[in-house]
Amino acid sequence: MTTAPLPDDDSRLLEQACAWLAKLQSGEDSAADRKDLAAWRAAAPAHERAWQRAQAVWQG
């Protein structure tokens, strides 16, 4: 695992992905939230990479 700092944009996207993940894990997400997450992930390859990284961190 690398400890190199993330570029600002990557850090911001990872924070957003973590917020999405926390929302989903809370059990308080709605169908609209899941649709919005899918749209966010599809909006840019960097979003999907951030999502994958957040999931990897969550799973430990």
PDB file of N, H, CA, C and O in Angstrom:
ATOM      1  N   MET A   1       0.851  -1.177   0.000  1.00  0.00           N
ATOM      2  CA  MET A   1       0.000   0.000   0.000  1.00  0.00           C
ATOM      3  C   MET A   1       0.893   1.236   0.000  1.00  0.00           C
ATOM      4  O   MET A   1       1.871   1.308   0.744  1.00  0.00           O
ATOM      5  N   THR A   2       0.552   2.188  -0.828  1.00  0.00           N
ATOM      6  H   THR A   2      -0.242   2.129  -1.433  1.00  0.00           H
ATOM      7  CA  THR A   2       1.338   3.407  -0.932  1.00  0.00           C
ATOM      8  C   THR A   2       0.879   4.428   0.108  1.00  0.00           C
ATOM      9  O   THR A   2      -0.299   4.488   0.459  1.00  0.00           O
ATOM     10  N   THR A   3       1.808   5.211   0.584  1.00  0.00           N
ATOM     11  H   THR A   3       2.765   5.162   0.300  1.00  0.00           H
ATOM     12  CA  THR A   3       1.480   6.273   1.533  1.00  0.00           C
ATOM     13  C   THR A   3       1.684   7.639   0.912  1.00  0.00           C
ATOM     14  O   THR A   3       1.614   8.657   1.602  1.00  0.00           O
ATOM     15  N   ALA A   4       1.936   7.668  -0.382  1.00  0.00           N
ATOM     16  H   ALA A   4       1.993   6.842  -0.943  1.00  0.00           H
ATOM     17  CA  ALA A   4       2.119   8.943  -1.070  1.00  0.00           C
ATOM     18  C   ALA A   4       0.827   9.746  -1.003  1.00  0.00           C
ATOM     19  O   ALA A   4      -0.259   9.183  -1.141  1.00  0.00           O
ATOM     20  N   PRO A   5       0.932  11.053  -0.794  1.00  0.00           N
ATOM     21  CA  PRO A   5      -0.284  11.870  -0.746  1.00  0.00           C
ATOM     22  C   PRO A   5      -0.994  11.876  -2.095  1.00  0.00           C
ATOM     23  O   PRO A   5      -0.370  11.801  -3.153  1.00  0.00           O
ATOM     24  N   LEU A   6      -2.291  11.967  -2.020  1.00  0.00           N
ATOM     25  H   LEU A   6      -2.797  12.029  -1.160  1.00  0.00           H
ATOM     26  CA  LEU A   6      -3.095  12.035  -3.239  1.00  0.00           C
ATOM     27  C   LEU A   6      -3.113  13.466  -3.761  1.00  0.00           C
ATOM     28  O   LEU A   6      -3.074  14.413  -2.974  1.00  0.00           O
ATOM     29  N   PRO A   7      -3.173  13.634  -5.085  1.00  0.00           N
ATOM     30  CA  PRO A   7      -3.405  14.983  -5.620  1.00  0.00           C
ATOM     31  C   PRO A   7      -4.729  15.528  -5.086  1.00  0.00           C
ATOM     32  O   PRO A   7      -5.623  14.754  -4.742  1.00  0.00           O
ATOM     33  N   ASP A   8      -4.857  16.830  -5.016  1.00  0.00           N
ATOM     34  H   ASP A   8      -4.131  17.458  -5.296  1.00  0.00           H
ATOM     35  CA  ASP A   8      -6.054  17.454  -4.446  1.00  0.00           C
ATOM     36  C   ASP A   8      -7.345  16.923  -5.053  1.00  0.00           C
ATOM     37  O   ASP A   8      -8.288  16.624  -4.320  1.00  0.00           O
ATOM     38  N   ASP A   9      -7.408  16.800  -6.371  1.00  0.00           N
ATOM     39  H   ASP A   9      -6.642  17.043  -6.966  1.00  0.00           H
ATOM     40  CA  ASP A   9      -8.632  16.324  -7.008  1.00  0.00           C
ATOM     41  C   ASP A   9      -8.950  14.898  -6.588  1.00  0.00           C
ATOM     42  O   ASP A   9     -10.108  14.562  -6.343  1.00  0.00           O
ATOM     43  N   ASP A  10      -7.915  14.053  -6.504  1.00  0.00           N
ATOM     44  H   ASP A  10      -6.974  14.326  -6.704  1.00  0.00           H
ATOM     45  CA  ASP A  10      -8.137  12.671  -6.089  1.00  0.00           C
ATOM     46  C   ASP A  10      -8.628  12.610  -4.650  1.00  0.00           C
ATOM     47  O   ASP A  10      -9.508  11.811  -4.329  1.00  0.00           O
ATOM     48  N   SER A  11      -8.074  13.437  -3.790  1.00  0.00           N
ATOM     49  H   SER A  11      -7.359  14.086  -4.051  1.00  0.00           H
ATOM     50  CA  SER A  11      -8.507  13.472  -2.385  1.00  0.00           C
ATOM     51  C   SER A  11      -9.964  13.900  -2.290  1.00  0.00           C
ATOM     52  O   SER A  11     -10.748  13.318  -1.541  1.00  0.00           O
ATOM     53  N   ARG A  12     -10.311  14.912  -3.050  1.00  0.00           N
ATOM     54  H   ARG A  12      -9.674  15.385  -3.658  1.00  0.00           H
ATOM     55  CA  ARG A  12     -11.695  15.414  -3.030  1.00  0.00           C
ATOM     56  C   ARG A  12     -12.654  14.342  -3.521  1.00  0.00           C
ATOM     57  O   ARG A  12     -13.714  14.141  -2.928  1.00  0.00           O
ATOM     58  N   LEU A  13     -12.296  13.655  -4.593  1.00  0.00           N
ATOM     59  H   LEU A  13     -11.436  13.818  -5.075  1.00  0.00           H
ATOM     60  CA  LEU A  13     -13.162  12.605  -5.126  1.00  0.00           C
ATOM     61  C   LEU A  13     -13.251  11.425  -4.167  1.00  0.00           C
ATOM     62  O   LEU A  13     -14.316  10.825  -4.021  1.00  0.00           O
ATOM     63  N   LEU A  14     -12.156  11.089  -3.519  1.00  0.00           N
ATOM     64  H   LEU A  14     -11.291  11.575  -3.637  1.00  0.00           H
ATOM     65  CA  LEU A  14     -12.189  10.006  -2.547  1.00  0.00           C
ATOM     66  C   LEU A  14     -13.091  10.376  -1.369  1.00  0.00           C
ATOM     67  O   LEU A  14     -13.821   9.523  -0.862  1.00  0.00           O
ATOM     68  N   GLU A  15     -13.051  11.612  -0.937  1.00  0.00           N
ATOM     69  H   GLU A  15     -12.458  12.304  -1.348  1.00  0.00           H
ATOM     70  CA  GLU A  15     -13.952  12.068   0.126  1.00  0.00           C
ATOM     71  C   GLU A  15     -15.407  11.943  -0.311  1.00  0.00           C
ATOM     72  O   GLU A  15     -16.256  11.513   0.470  1.00  0.00           O
ATOM     73  N   GLN A  16     -15.694  12.316  -1.548  1.00  0.00           N
ATOM     74  H   GLN A  16     -15.004  12.666  -2.182  1.00  0.00           H
ATOM     75  CA  GLN A  16     -17.061  12.193  -2.057  1.00  0.00           C
ATOM     76  C   GLN A  16     -17.479  10.729  -2.111  1.00  0.00           C
ATOM     77  O   GLN A  16     -18.597  10.382  -1.729  1.00  0.00           O
ATOM     78  N   ALA A  17     -16.579   9.872  -2.588  1.00  0.00           N
ATOM     79  H   ALA A  17     -15.671  10.153  -2.898  1.00  0.00           H
ATOM     80  CA  ALA A  17     -16.892   8.442  -2.672  1.00  0.00           C
ATOM     81  C   ALA A  17     -17.138   7.878  -1.279  1.00  0.00           C
ATOM     82  O   ALA A  17     -18.054   7.078  -1.088  1.00  0.00           O
ATOM     83  N   CYS A  18     -16.342   8.279  -0.318  1.00  0.00           N
ATOM     84  H   CYS A  18     -15.598   8.929  -0.472  1.00  0.00           H
ATOM     85  CA  CYS A  18     -16.528   7.807   1.058  1.00  0.00           C
ATOM     86  C   CYS A  18     -17.864   8.277   1.624  1.00  0.00           C
ATOM     87  O   CYS A  18     -18.523   7.543   2.359  1.00  0.00           O
ATOM     88  N   ALA A  19     -18.256   9.484   1.285  1.00  0.00           N
ATOM     89  H   ALA A  19     -17.721  10.080   0.688  1.00  0.00           H
ATOM     90  CA  ALA A  19     -19.555   9.988   1.733  1.00  0.00           C
ATOM     91  C   ALA A  19     -20.688   9.156   1.132  1.00  0.00           C
ATOM     92  O   ALA A  19     -21.654   8.826   1.819  1.00  0.00           O
ATOM     93  N   TRP A  20     -20.564   8.819  -0.151  1.00  0.00           N
ATOM     94  H   TRP A  20     -19.778   9.086  -0.709  1.00  0.00           H
ATOM     95  CA  TRP A  20     -21.566   7.950  -0.778  1.00  0.00           C
ATOM     96  C   TRP A  20     -21.607   6.600  -0.085  1.00  0.00           C
ATOM     97  O   TRP A  20     -22.681   6.080   0.217  1.00  0.00           O
ATOM     98  N   LEU A  21     -20.447   6.041   0.162  1.00  0.00           N
ATOM     99  H   LEU A  21     -19.574   6.464  -0.084  1.00  0.00           H
ATOM    100  CA  LEU A  21     -20.364   4.723   0.783  1.00  0.00           C
ATOM    101  C   LEU A  21     -20.976   4.743   2.183  1.00  0.00           C
ATOM    102  O   LEU A  21     -21.711   3.828   2.554  1.00  0.00           O
ATOM    103  N   ALA A  22     -20.677   5.771   2.948  1.00  0.00           N
ATOM    104  H   ALA A  22     -20.080   6.514   2.646  1.00  0.00           H
ATOM    105  CA  ALA A  22     -21.254   5.900   4.285  1.00  0.00           C
ATOM    106  C   ALA A  22     -22.773   5.989   4.210  1.00  0.00           C
ATOM    107  O   ALA A  22     -23.476   5.398   5.029  1.00  0.00           O
ATOM    108  N   LYS A  23     -23.269   6.721   3.238  1.00  0.00           N
ATOM    109  H   LYS A  23     -22.698   7.201   2.572  1.00  0.00           H
ATOM    110  CA  LYS A  23     -24.715   6.845   3.062  1.00  0.00           C
ATOM    111  C   LYS A  23     -25.331   5.477   2.784  1.00  0.00           C
ATOM    112  O   LYS A  23     -26.351   5.117   3.372  1.00  0.00           O
ATOM    113  N   LEU A  24     -24.706   4.716   1.884  1.00  0.00           N
ATOM    114  H   LEU A  24     -23.877   5.008   1.407  1.00  0.00           H
ATOM    115  CA  LEU A  24     -25.227   3.388   1.561  1.00  0.00           C
ATOM    116  C   LEU A  24     -25.154   2.452   2.763  1.00  0.00           C
ATOM    117  O   LEU A  24     -26.083   1.684   3.009  1.00  0.00           O
ATOM    118  N   GLN A  25     -24.077   2.512   3.497  1.00  0.00           N
ATOM    119  H   GLN A  25     -23.322   3.136   3.298  1.00  0.00           H
ATOM    120  CA  GLN A  25     -23.897   1.626   4.649  1.00  0.00           C
ATOM    121  C   GLN A  25     -24.799   1.998   5.818  1.00  0.00           C
ATOM    122  O   GLN A  25     -25.044   1.171   6.696  1.00  0.00           O
ATOM    123  N   SER A  26     -25.291   3.217   5.841  1.00  0.00           N
ATOM    124  H   SER A  26     -25.092   3.890   5.127  1.00  0.00           H
ATOM    125  CA  SER A  26     -26.151   3.674   6.941  1.00  0.00           C
ATOM    126  C   SER A  26     -27.524   3.025   6.900  1.00  0.00           C
ATOM    127  O   SER A  26     -28.231   2.974   7.907  1.00  0.00           O
ATOM    128  N   GLY A  27     -27.891   2.532   5.730  1.00  0.00           N
ATOM    129  H   GLY A  27     -27.316   2.574   4.912  1.00  0.00           H
ATOM    130  CA  GLY A  27     -29.231   1.967   5.582  1.00  0.00           C
ATOM    131  C   GLY A  27     -30.292   3.027   5.362  1.00  0.00           C
ATOM    132  O   GLY A  27     -31.478   2.708   5.280  1.00  0.00           O
ATOM    133  N   GLU A  28     -29.890   4.264   5.266  1.00  0.00           N
ATOM    134  H   GLU A  28     -28.926   4.524   5.332  1.00  0.00           H
ATOM    135  CA  GLU A  28     -30.833   5.368   5.090  1.00  0.00           C
ATOM    136  C   GLU A  28     -30.852   5.877   3.657  1.00  0.00           C
ATOM    137  O   GLU A  28     -31.376   6.958   3.386  1.00  0.00           O
ATOM    138  N   ASP A  29     -30.284   5.105   2.740  1.00  0.00           N
ATOM    139  H   ASP A  29     -29.859   4.227   2.960  1.00  0.00           H
ATOM    140  CA  ASP A  29     -30.265   5.522   1.342  1.00  0.00           C
ATOM    141  C   ASP A  29     -31.603   5.183   0.690  1.00  0.00           C
ATOM    142  O   ASP A  29     -32.325   4.287   1.127  1.00  0.00           O
ATOM    143  N   SER A  30     -31.901   5.917  -0.350  1.00  0.00           N
ATOM    144  H   SER A  30     -31.314   6.644  -0.705  1.00  0.00           H
ATOM    145  CA  SER A  30     -33.145   5.725  -1.082  1.00  0.00           C
ATOM    146  C   SER A  30     -32.830   5.286  -2.509  1.00  0.00           C
ATOM    147  O   SER A  30     -31.670   5.278  -2.923  1.00  0.00           O
ATOM    148  N   ALA A  31     -33.846   4.931  -3.237  1.00  0.00           N
ATOM    149  H   ALA A  31     -34.787   4.938  -2.900  1.00  0.00           H
ATOM    150  CA  ALA A  31     -33.665   4.584  -4.646  1.00  0.00           C
ATOM    151  C   ALA A  31     -33.075   5.781  -5.397  1.00  0.00           C
ATOM    152  O   ALA A  31     -32.243   5.608  -6.288  1.00  0.00           O
ATOM    153  N   ALA A  32     -33.501   6.978  -5.043  1.00  0.00           N
ATOM    154  H   ALA A  32     -34.177   7.118  -4.319  1.00  0.00           H
ATOM    155  CA  ALA A  32     -32.970   8.185  -5.691  1.00  0.00           C
ATOM    156  C   ALA A  32     -31.486   8.353  -5.374  1.00  0.00           C
ATOM    157  O   ALA A  32     -30.707   8.760  -6.237  1.00  0.00           O
ATOM    158  N   ASP A  33     -31.092   8.039  -4.130  1.00  0.00           N
ATOM    159  H   ASP A  33     -31.725   7.709  -3.430  1.00  0.00           H
ATOM    160  CA  ASP A  33     -29.674   8.117  -3.766  1.00  0.00           C
ATOM    161  C   ASP A  33     -28.857   7.144  -4.605  1.00  0.00           C
ATOM    162  O   ASP A  33     -27.794   7.503  -5.111  1.00  0.00           O
ATOM    163  N   ARG A  34     -29.340   5.925  -4.754  1.00  0.00           N
ATOM    164  H   ARG A  34     -30.204   5.634  -4.343  1.00  0.00           H
ATOM    165  CA  ARG A  34     -28.612   4.925  -5.533  1.00  0.00           C
ATOM    166  C   ARG A  34     -28.513   5.339  -6.995  1.00  0.00           C
ATOM    167  O   ARG A  34     -27.495   5.096  -7.643  1.00  0.00           O
ATOM    168  N   LYS A  35     -29.564   5.962  -7.513  1.00  0.00           N
ATOM    169  H   LYS A  35     -30.391   6.159  -6.986  1.00  0.00           H
ATOM    170  CA  LYS A  35     -29.541   6.466  -8.890  1.00  0.00           C
ATOM    171  C   LYS A  35     -28.524   7.604  -9.017  1.00  0.00           C
ATOM    172  O   LYS A  35     -27.768   7.664  -9.987  1.00  0.00           O
ATOM    173  N   ASP A  36     -28.511   8.493  -8.045  1.00  0.00           N
ATOM    174  H   ASP A  36     -29.124   8.445  -7.256  1.00  0.00           H
ATOM    175  CA  ASP A  36     -27.550   9.605  -8.059  1.00  0.00           C
ATOM    176  C   ASP A  36     -26.119   9.092  -7.962  1.00  0.00           C
ATOM    177  O   ASP A  36     -25.225   9.618  -8.625  1.00  0.00           O
ATOM    178  N   LEU A  37     -25.895   8.066  -7.139  1.00  0.00           N
ATOM    179  H   LEU A  37     -26.621   7.638  -6.600  1.00  0.00           H
ATOM    180  CA  LEU A  37     -24.563   7.482  -7.039  1.00  0.00           C
ATOM    181  C   LEU A  37     -24.145   6.878  -8.371  1.00  0.00           C
ATOM    182  O   LEU A  37     -23.011   7.072  -8.810  1.00  0.00           O
ATOM    183  N   ALA A  38     -25.041   6.153  -9.014  1.00  0.00           N
ATOM    184  H   ALA A  38     -25.962   5.995  -8.657  1.00  0.00           H
ATOM    185  CA  ALA A  38     -24.721   5.558 -10.318  1.00  0.00           C
ATOM    186  C   ALA A  38     -24.354   6.646 -11.328  1.00  0.00           C
ATOM    187  O   ALA A  38     -23.426   6.478 -12.120  1.00  0.00           O
ATOM    188  N   ALA A  39     -25.077   7.747 -11.297  1.00  0.00           N
ATOM    189  H   ALA A  39     -25.830   7.883 -10.654  1.00  0.00           H
ATOM    190  CA  ALA A  39     -24.783   8.858 -12.215  1.00  0.00           C
ATOM    191  C   ALA A  39     -23.430   9.479 -11.881  1.00  0.00           C
ATOM    192  O   ALA A  39     -22.662   9.814 -12.783  1.00  0.00           O
ATOM    193  N   TRP A  40     -23.132   9.635 -10.594  1.00  0.00           N
ATOM    194  H   TRP A  40     -23.755   9.364  -9.861  1.00  0.00           H
ATOM    195  CA  TRP A  40     -21.842  10.196 -10.181  1.00  0.00           C
ATOM    196  C   TRP A  40     -20.709   9.297 -10.642  1.00  0.00           C
ATOM    197  O   TRP A  40     -19.714   9.782 -11.179  1.00  0.00           O
ATOM    198  N   ARG A  41     -20.846   7.995 -10.439  1.00  0.00           N
ATOM    199  H   ARG A  41     -21.655   7.600 -10.003  1.00  0.00           H
ATOM    200  CA  ARG A  41     -19.806   7.050 -10.852  1.00  0.00           C
ATOM    201  C   ARG A  41     -19.599   7.066 -12.359  1.00  0.00           C
ATOM    202  O   ARG A  41     -18.469   6.944 -12.830  1.00  0.00           O
ATOM    203  N   ALA A  42     -20.676   7.215 -13.117  1.00  0.00           N
ATOM    204  H   ALA A  42     -21.594   7.314 -12.735  1.00  0.00           H
ATOM    205  CA  ALA A  42     -20.597   7.196 -14.578  1.00  0.00           C
ATOM    206  C   ALA A  42     -20.114   8.522 -15.165  1.00  0.00           C
ATOM    207  O   ALA A  42     -19.742   8.583 -16.337  1.00  0.00           O
ATOM    208  N   ALA A  43     -20.117   9.566 -14.368  1.00  0.00           N
ATOM    209  H   ALA A  43     -20.418   9.517 -13.416  1.00  0.00           H
ATOM    210  CA  ALA A  43     -19.796  10.902 -14.875  1.00  0.00           C
ATOM    211  C   ALA A  43     -18.344  11.045 -15.325  1.00  0.00           C
ATOM    212  O   ALA A  43     -18.045  11.844 -16.212  1.00  0.00           O
ATOM    213  N   ALA A  44     -17.441  10.276 -14.717  1.00  0.00           N
ATOM    214  H   ALA A  44     -17.683   9.627 -13.997  1.00  0.00           H
ATOM    215  CA  ALA A  44     -16.016  10.404 -15.066  1.00  0.00           C
ATOM    216  C   ALA A  44     -15.271   9.165 -14.585  1.00  0.00           C
ATOM    217  O   ALA A  44     -15.599   8.611 -13.536  1.00  0.00           O
ATOM    218  N   PRO A  45     -14.282   8.731 -15.337  1.00  0.00           N
ATOM    219  CA  PRO A  45     -13.477   7.586 -14.889  1.00  0.00           C
ATOM    220  C   PRO A  45     -12.852   7.815 -13.506  1.00  0.00           C
ATOM    221  O   PRO A  45     -12.714   6.869 -12.731  1.00  0.00           O
ATOM    222  N   ALA A  46     -12.480   9.041 -13.196  1.00  0.00           N
ATOM    223  H   ALA A  46     -12.592   9.809 -13.826  1.00  0.00           H
ATOM    224  CA  ALA A  46     -11.888   9.331 -11.888  1.00  0.00           C
ATOM    225  C   ALA A  46     -12.886   9.089 -10.759  1.00  0.00           C
ATOM    226  O   ALA A  46     -12.494   8.714  -9.654  1.00  0.00           O
ATOM    227  N   HIS A  47     -14.165   9.300 -11.030  1.00  0.00           N
ATOM    228  H   HIS A  47     -14.484   9.604 -11.928  1.00  0.00           H
ATOM    229  CA  HIS A  47     -15.189   9.035 -10.016  1.00  0.00           C
ATOM    230  C   HIS A  47     -15.246   7.536  -9.736  1.00  0.00           C
ATOM    231  O   HIS A  47     -15.293   7.117  -8.580  1.00  0.00           O
ATOM    232  N   GLU A  48     -15.241   6.742 -10.785  1.00  0.00           N
ATOM    233  H   GLU A  48     -15.203   7.083 -11.724  1.00  0.00           H
ATOM    234  CA  GLU A  48     -15.292   5.291 -10.605  1.00  0.00           C
ATOM    235  C   GLU A  48     -14.043   4.787  -9.877  1.00  0.00           C
ATOM    236  O   GLU A  48     -14.143   3.910  -9.018  1.00  0.00           O
ATOM    237  N   ARG A  49     -12.875   5.328 -10.209  1.00  0.00           N
ATOM    238  H   ARG A  49     -12.794   6.039 -10.906  1.00  0.00           H
ATOM    239  CA  ARG A  49     -11.656   4.934  -9.501  1.00  0.00           C
ATOM    240  C   ARG A  49     -11.753   5.280  -8.017  1.00  0.00           C
ATOM    241  O   ARG A  49     -11.349   4.488  -7.165  1.00  0.00           O
ATOM    242  N   ALA A  50     -12.282   6.450  -7.712  1.00  0.00           N
ATOM    243  H   ALA A  50     -12.609   7.093  -8.405  1.00  0.00           H
ATOM    244  CA  ALA A  50     -12.445   6.855  -6.315  1.00  0.00           C
ATOM    245  C   ALA A  50     -13.420   5.922  -5.607  1.00  0.00           C
ATOM    246  O   ALA A  50     -13.197   5.549  -4.455  1.00  0.00           O
ATOM    247  N   TRP A  51     -14.486   5.550  -6.281  1.00  0.00           N
ATOM    248  H   TRP A  51     -14.667   5.853  -7.216  1.00  0.00           H
ATOM    249  CA  TRP A  51     -15.466   4.632  -5.703  1.00  0.00           C
ATOM    250  C   TRP A  51     -14.812   3.281  -5.399  1.00  0.00           C
ATOM    251  O   TRP A  51     -15.003   2.719  -4.321  1.00  0.00           O
ATOM    252  N   GLN A  52     -14.050   2.775  -6.348  1.00  0.00           N
ATOM    253  H   GLN A  52     -13.895   3.232  -7.224  1.00  0.00           H
ATOM    254  CA  GLN A  52     -13.386   1.490  -6.152  1.00  0.00           C
ATOM    255  C   GLN A  52     -12.386   1.568  -4.993  1.00  0.00           C
ATOM    256  O   GLN A  52     -12.272   0.630  -4.204  1.00  0.00           O
ATOM    257  N   ARG A  53     -11.684   2.656  -4.896  1.00  0.00           N
ATOM    258  H   ARG A  53     -11.776   3.418  -5.536  1.00  0.00           H
ATOM    259  CA  ARG A  53     -10.715   2.823  -3.808  1.00  0.00           C
ATOM    260  C   ARG A  53     -11.425   2.906  -2.463  1.00  0.00           C
ATOM    261  O   ARG A  53     -10.980   2.297  -1.490  1.00  0.00           O
ATOM    262  N   ALA A  54     -12.521   3.653  -2.398  1.00  0.00           N
ATOM    263  H   ALA A  54     -12.882   4.147  -3.189  1.00  0.00           H
ATOM    264  CA  ALA A  54     -13.284   3.765  -1.146  1.00  0.00           C
ATOM    265  C   ALA A  54     -13.795   2.401  -0.712  1.00  0.00           C
ATOM    266  O   ALA A  54     -13.740   2.065   0.471  1.00  0.00           O
ATOM    267  N   GLN A  55     -14.285   1.621  -1.648  1.00  0.00           N
ATOM    268  H   GLN A  55     -14.329   1.894  -2.609  1.00  0.00           H
ATOM    269  CA  GLN A  55     -14.774   0.277  -1.313  1.00  0.00           C
ATOM    270  C   GLN A  55     -13.633  -0.606  -0.812  1.00  0.00           C
ATOM    271  O   GLN A  55     -13.814  -1.369   0.136  1.00  0.00           O
ATOM    272  N   ALA A  56     -12.482  -0.511  -1.427  1.00  0.00           N
ATOM    273  H   ALA A  56     -12.334   0.110  -2.197  1.00  0.00           H
ATOM    274  CA  ALA A  56     -11.338  -1.319  -1.005  1.00  0.00           C
ATOM    275  C   ALA A  56     -10.925  -0.950   0.422  1.00  0.00           C
ATOM    276  O   ALA A  56     -10.612  -1.828   1.226  1.00  0.00           O
ATOM    277  N   VAL A  57     -10.926   0.336   0.731  1.00  0.00           N
ATOM    278  H   VAL A  57     -11.181   1.049   0.078  1.00  0.00           H
ATOM    279  CA  VAL A  57     -10.575   0.782   2.073  1.00  0.00           C
ATOM    280  C   VAL A  57     -11.631   0.285   3.070  1.00  0.00           C
ATOM    281  O   VAL A  57     -11.287  -0.188   4.154  1.00  0.00           O
ATOM    282  N   TRP A  58     -12.896   0.390   2.710  1.00  0.00           N
ATOM    283  H   TRP A  58     -13.176   0.774   1.830  1.00  0.00           H
ATOM    284  CA  TRP A  58     -13.992  -0.026   3.585  1.00  0.00           C
ATOM    285  C   TRP A  58     -13.877  -1.518   3.919  1.00  0.00           C
ATOM    286  O   TRP A  58     -14.108  -1.932   5.055  1.00  0.00           O
ATOM    287  N   GLN A  59     -13.519  -2.307   2.920  1.00  0.00           N
ATOM    288  H   GLN A  59     -13.331  -1.971   1.997  1.00  0.00           H
ATOM    289  CA  GLN A  59     -13.434  -3.755   3.102  1.00  0.00           C
ATOM    290  C   GLN A  59     -12.160  -4.168   3.832  1.00  0.00           C
ATOM    291  O   GLN A  59     -12.022  -5.315   4.258  1.00  0.00           O
ATOM    292  N   GLY A  60     -11.236  -3.231   3.971  1.00  0.00           N
ATOM    293  H   GLY A  60     -11.347  -2.300   3.626  1.00  0.00           H
ATOM    294  CA  GLY A  60     -10.033  -3.433   4.749  1.00  0.00           C
ATOM    295  C   GLY A  60      -9.021  -4.283   4.111  1.00  0.00           C
ATOM    296  O   GLY A  60      -7.960  -4.518   4.689  1.00  0.00           O
TER     297      GLY A  60
END
